[in-house]
Amino acid sequence: MHLDTLNTSELFTEIAELARTEGVTGQNSWNELVNQVLEGHEDIGEMNDDQDLEGLRKDLYMKYTEYARESVPESDAAISEDPNNPHA
């Protein structure tokens, strides 16, 4: 499989799952993980020279805020909240 069949969203999902497993909590750690994942795909030949790797890398760097927003643990109040009567 070549990386050009993967889109930014699919790569984000892969990276976000790894980030949660590794406990990534900051932009620098996120960027390092993005680099590792992209280099891994490149090392096994899933990338080609025609792809805009720097553009892809920058797009994935900017997705840190989305990852952080999705990864915030729910509070006990939110967990026990009645979905039919929120904020009751």
Secondary structure, 3 states (H helix, E strand, C coil): CCHHHCCHHHHHHHHHHHHHHHCCCCHHHHHHHHHHHHHHHHHCCCCCCCCCHHHHHHHHHHCHHHHHHHCCCCCHHHHHCCCCCCCC
